Amino acid sequence: MKVESYIAIGSNIGDREEYLLQSVKKIHKHPKIEVVDISSIYETEPIGYTDQDKFLNMVIRIKTDLSAFELLNVLQNTENHFNRKRIVRWGPRTLDLDILLYNHENIVSEQLMVPHPRMHERSFVLIPLYELNKNIHIADKGESLSSIIDQLQDKEGVRIWKQKNGVDVFALLES
């Protein structure tokens, strides 16, 4: 049975846009994953460790037959494929892939927490997520996504870098 999941993607090293787009294509090529929609690309200031370049961020919506843990494994392998290094917490990276939501499940384990535990604090995640689905409700949050975004302090730091402008997701993936 296919389930719906939302994945956050970020990059702030090298050709940031190329890392985003190539990772989406790689994910889509997996036989048990279908990329259904993509957000615009946003440029954002770093959070946590701030002595680094700005990030490009986006969110994709997928359908998959994989379990959440199998999906996590695919995403970590994709990060490794694009030379992701984990040297500094919240530090520079070629690629960062996070499962935001997986079906409507709550998952708490040492390897994976879904919904993503800090997504409700991060405009660079919630704004592209809202672009894809304005009706999403985050488990344990009694508020609408737009209400949560309205309360965030850093939303002005999330700027559209490349508008999706109605291009079909499959046109991007096939090019």
N, C-alpha and C positions, 0 to 999 in steps of 0.2 A: 504494500500500500504506500503510495507516494505521500510524503508529508511536506509541508511548507516550512522553509527556514529563511532567516535573514542573516546575511553575513556582512560585517563591516570590513572595509579594506582601506589600508593606509600605507603611505610611503613618503619618506623625506630624504632619500639618498639617490643620487644619480638622476636618471630620466624617470622621474616620479610617475608621470602619466603612462609611460610605456610599461612600468612595473604593474600599475593598476590594470591596464587593458590586457596585458599578456596573462596576468593571473586569472582574470575573468574567463579568457579563452581556455586556459588550461583546466579550470574548474568545469567549464561547460563540456569539455571533451571527455570527462569521466563518464563511463557508460551508465552510471546510476545517478547522475546529477544532470538536471536541466536548469539552466539559467533562464528565468522567466521574465525578469525585469531588472533594470539598472537605474540608479539615480544619476543626477548630474554629478560632476566632480566639484568638490569644495576645497578651497585652500584655508588652512587653519594654523593658528599658532600652536607650538608644542605645549603640552601640559606636563607637570611633574618636573622632569629634567628639561629646563628651558634653554640651555646653551646648545642649541641645535637649529637646523634649518626648519622652515615651515613645512607642514604636511599637506599632501593631497589626500582627500578622503572621499569615499563613496560607500554606498550600501547596495547589495544585490539581493534579489529575492530568488530563491531556488525551489525546485521540487526535487525530492530525492527518495530513493528506496533504502538509503543507508541509515543505520542507527545514528544517534547523536555522536556516539564515541567513534564510529567508523568515519563519520563526516569530519570530526576533529582530526583524526589521523590523516585524512586526505588534505585538509587545510595545512596542517603542520608540514607534511611532505611538500606541499606547494611552496610554503615559505622557504623551506630548505632548498628547493629547486632554484629559487631566486636569491640564494646566498644570504638568507636571514641570519644575522648574528645576534645573540642575546648576551651582550656584554654589560650594558648599563640598563637598569630598570627604567622603562619608559624612554629609553635612549633612541638614537638614530637607527633607522632600519630601512632596508630595501623594500620590505613587505611585511605587513601585519594583517593577519586574517583572524577575525573573532566571530564566533557564533553568537549572535544577539538573541535570537529566538529560534526555537525548534518546536514546530507544531504549537501547541499551547501548553507544553510541558514545563514542569519545574524539575531541574536536575541539579543535585548537589553532590559532588564527589571531589576527590582530591585533584583529578585531572580537568574537570569541567563543571562550570556553574552556568545554568541557563534558567531564566534570562540572565544575560551578562550582568554581573553584579554592580558595575559602575555605569552602565549605559544611561541610566536616568540622570546622571550628573554631567553628561557630555553632549554638548550641543553639536559637535562634529559628527556624532552618531545619530542623535535624534532628529536633526533637521533633514538629512538625506533619507532617513527611515520614514519620516512624516511625508516626504515627497512621494515615496512609493505607496504608502498606505496610511491615510489620515485616520483610519478607524482602529488602529492597533491599540490594544490595552496591554500594559505591562503588568504581569502578575505581581501581586502585593502592592500595587500602586492604584489607589482608588480614583485617580484622576485621568482625564483624557491626555493623550500625547501632546496636544496643543497647549493644554494647561501646564504640563510639566515644562515644556519648552519656554513658555512665557515667564516662568520663575527662574530660569537659568541666567546666571550673571555673564557668561562668556559668549552668548549667542551672537553678539555684534562681531566677534572675531571669526565667524564662520562666513566666508564669502564665496559666492559661486565663482568658480575658476573656469569651468566649461559647462555651459548649459546643455542639458540632454537634447533639447529642441525637437522632440518628437521623433527622433530617429529610431526605427525599429531595433530592438535589442539584437535580433538575429542578423541584421546588416552589420552591426559591430562585430559579432562573433565570427562571421564568415569572411570578413576582409583579411 
